[in-house]
């Protein structure tokens, strides 16, 4: 968890802040990916403070946009996943592949947030409940 006093931290002037990253993940999921799989054009307009400012408002923005996206995604049928949608780059791609790209995009930004947290000396939670050291400790010591 990122303390609220670090929400406007960026590692360099002109780069996304932590709050920008959170708003970006929410806005791009909702206004690009969800719109595209619904057969509409992207409506992404950035990730600035005008969308939400302050710790509570940014988290609320994130959660609200995510729930809106889920409403769109849950209405997709198996057949809908096979249909092609149009990306902002005017590329045709199967909906299921575009949704996979969304997950890859979110992983990319999650990794950036982990790096930001490390720069701020904030302990990050393990991805799947175990740290690398935990996995090593629980692994077979010899394969022979």
N, C-alpha and C positions, 0 to 999 in steps of 0.2 A: 504494500500500500504506500502510495506516494503522499507524504505530508502536504497539506494544503499550502504551506509557505514555499513549496518548491514547484507549484503548478506552472509558474511562468518561467521556469528554468529552461534555457536552451544552451547547448554546448558551445554555440557560436552565434554571433549576431546575424540575424536574417534567416536562421534555421527554425524549424518548428519547435515550439515550446512543448512541454509535457501536455499542457492543456490543448494545444493545437493538435497534437498527435491523437488525443482522445476524441476531440471533435471531428478530426479527419476520418478516423476509422468509422465513426457513426455516420457521418454525412456521406461518405463515399459508398458505404454499404447501402444506405437507404436511397440516396438520390442518383446513384449511378447503377450499381449492380441490381438492386431491386426494381428500379424503373426499367432497365434494359430487359430483364427476364419477364417483365410484365408486358413487353412489347412496345415500350415507350422510350423516348430519347432521354439521355442523361439530363438531370436537372441539378447537378452538383455545382455549387457556387462558392466553394472554398471552406475554410475551417477557422475563420477568425473569431475574435471575441464578440462580434455582433451576434453570433449564434447563441452563445452562452458565456458568461463570465463568472468567475468565482467557483470554488470547489464544488459546492452543492449543485449549482446550476449546470456546470459542465457534466457532472455525473448524471443528472436528470436528463439532460439533452442526449447523452449517450444511450441511456436506458430507453428513453422514449423513441428515439430513431430506430433502435434495435427491435423494439416490439412492433413498430410499424413495418419493418422489413420482414419480420417473422410472419406477420399477417399476409403479406404478399407471397412469401415462400411456401407457406403451408397450403395454399390453394393450388399449387402446381401439381399436376398429375404426372404419372410415369411418362405418358405421351408428351406432355409439355416439356419434360426434361430433354427430349430428343429433338425438339424444334430448335431452329436457329434463331438467335437474337442478334441485334446489331449493336456493336460496341461504340463508344464515342469516337474511335478511330475508323469507323465505318467498315469494320470487319464483321463478317458473319461467323458466328460460333455457336455450337450447340449449347443450350441453356445449362446442361449439367457441367460442361467444361467452363462456362463463365462463372458458375457458382464455385467450382474448384479454384478458379483464379481469385475469387473473392477471399477464400480461406487462405490462399497463399499470400495475398496482399495483407491480410490481418496478421498473419504470422510474421511477416516482414516488419510491420510496425510494432508488434509485441516485442520482437527482438530489440528494436531501437529503444523501446521503453525500458527494457532490462539494462541496456547499456547506460541510459540516462541514470537509472537508479544506482548502478554500480559507480558511476562518476560521482554521485552524491553520497556514496557509502551507505546506501539503503539496502538492507538485506532483501533479496528477491526470493519468492517461493519457488520450490522445485516445480518443473513442468508437470510431472506425472506422480507427484507425491514422494519421489525419492531423488536425492541428489546423485551426482556422478559417483561420489564417494560411497553412498549407500549401496548403489548397484554393484560397485566393485567389491565391497565387503560381503555382499550376499551372493556373489558369483563363484563359480567353481574355480578353484585356485590352479588346478592343472587339468589339461584336456587329455593327457595320456593315461 
